[in-house]
Amino acid sequence: MALRALYNEIRAMKVREVPAYLKPRLTWGNVKKSTDQAVDRYIEKYIETGSADPIFHVCFGGMAFSYLVNLPWERAHLEHLEKHGGGH
């Protein structure tokens, strides 16, 4: 929701106005505060309620992360197979 509001505010601006608008919002203090608030909301919503969802978040997040980490090697492997007409 916050990203949608940010997008709607930026959409109405001219391109040269956007950096001046974003610069004060992207300070280390604001980013840290926003991250802390997001973690607090996550803890309230999932951890304190005893939900099993955090386990699924870790599993699916780990799966997506491992896929993204392995993707460059897989692409190189497929390119190599196509170049050399390989197949097993």
C-alpha positions as CSV (number, residue, x, y, z in Angstrom):
1,M,0.0,0.0,0.0
2,A,2.8,2.4,0.8
3,L,4.4,1.8,-2.6
4,R,1.1,2.5,-4.3
5,A,0.8,5.8,-2.5
6,L,4.4,6.7,-3.4
7,Y,3.8,5.8,-7.0
8,N,0.6,7.9,-7.2
9,E,2.5,10.9,-5.7
10,I,5.4,10.6,-8.1
11,R,3.1,10.0,-11.1
12,A,1.7,13.5,-10.8
13,M,5.2,15.1,-10.8
14,K,7.5,16.2,-13.5
15,V,10.7,14.1,-14.0
16,R,13.0,16.8,-12.7
17,E,11.0,17.1,-9.5
18,V,11.3,13.4,-8.5
19,P,14.9,13.4,-7.2
20,A,14.3,16.3,-4.9
21,Y,11.1,14.5,-3.7
22,L,12.8,11.2,-3.1
23,K,16.2,12.3,-1.6
24,P,14.9,13.3,1.8
25,R,12.8,10.1,2.0
26,L,15.7,7.8,1.2
27,T,17.9,8.7,4.1
28,W,19.4,6.0,6.3
29,G,17.2,7.0,9.2
30,N,14.0,6.8,7.2
31,V,14.9,3.5,5.7
32,K,15.8,2.0,9.1
33,K,12.6,3.3,10.6
34,S,10.4,1.9,7.8
35,T,12.2,-1.5,8.0
36,D,11.7,-1.6,11.8
37,Q,8.0,-0.8,11.4
38,A,7.6,-3.5,8.8
39,V,9.3,-6.1,11.0
40,D,7.1,-5.1,14.0
41,R,4.0,-5.5,11.8
42,Y,5.2,-8.9,10.6
43,I,5.8,-10.0,14.2
44,E,2.4,-8.9,15.3
45,K,0.6,-10.5,12.4
46,Y,2.4,-13.9,12.2
47,I,4.7,-14.6,15.2
48,E,2.5,-13.4,18.1
49,T,-0.6,-15.2,16.7
50,G,1.2,-18.6,16.6
51,S,0.6,-18.9,12.8
52,A,2.5,-21.5,10.7
53,D,2.9,-19.0,7.9
54,P,6.4,-17.9,8.8
55,I,7.6,-21.5,8.1
56,F,6.0,-21.3,4.6
57,H,7.6,-17.9,4.1
58,V,11.0,-19.3,4.9
59,C,10.5,-22.3,2.7
60,F,9.2,-20.5,-0.3
61,G,11.7,-17.6,0.2
62,G,14.6,-20.0,0.4
63,M,13.4,-21.8,-2.7
64,A,13.1,-18.5,-4.7
65,F,16.5,-17.3,-3.4
66,S,18.2,-20.6,-4.4
67,Y,16.6,-20.4,-7.8
68,L,17.8,-16.8,-8.4
69,V,21.3,-17.7,-7.2
70,N,21.5,-20.7,-9.5
71,L,19.9,-19.0,-12.5
72,P,23.2,-17.7,-14.1
73,W,24.8,-21.1,-14.0
74,E,21.7,-22.8,-15.5
75,R,21.6,-20.2,-18.3
76,A,25.3,-20.7,-19.0
77,H,24.8,-24.5,-19.1
78,L,21.9,-24.2,-21.5
79,E,23.8,-21.8,-23.7
80,H,26.7,-24.3,-23.8
81,L,24.4,-27.1,-24.7
82,E,22.9,-25.1,-27.6
83,K,26.3,-24.0,-28.8
84,H,27.8,-27.5,-28.9
85,G,24.7,-29.4,-29.9
86,G,24.9,-31.3,-26.7
87,G,22.4,-33.7,-25.3
88,H,22.9,-36.7,-23.2
